[in-house]
Amino acid sequence: MNRFIILMCLLNHLVACEPQCSKFDYEEKTLAKMIRTEILVEQVMSDIKQLKQQTNDAVTSVERMKTELRESIQSMHAQCVAIL
């Protein structure tokens, strides 16, 4: 009877134990995740730089159009004044 109880305790212990990751496995997974995160951050930074350049180009284009429009309006105004 004692053997049966000991056998049941051993089986219970083996079944109840959760598998544990080694320290190396945990560090390897953490490092892999950090590398993936770093790659994603680099991609986001690249996208931000592209958006910043596009925004600067758009602002420059709007400023140029604003200057051209101002010059056109001044030219038209001068022509109207000359006609009157």
Secondary structure, 3 states (H helix, E strand, C coil): CHHHHHHHHHHHHHHHCCCCCCHHHHHHHHHHHHHHHHHHHHHHHHHHHHHHHHHHHHHHHHHHHHHHHHHHHHHHHHHHHHHC
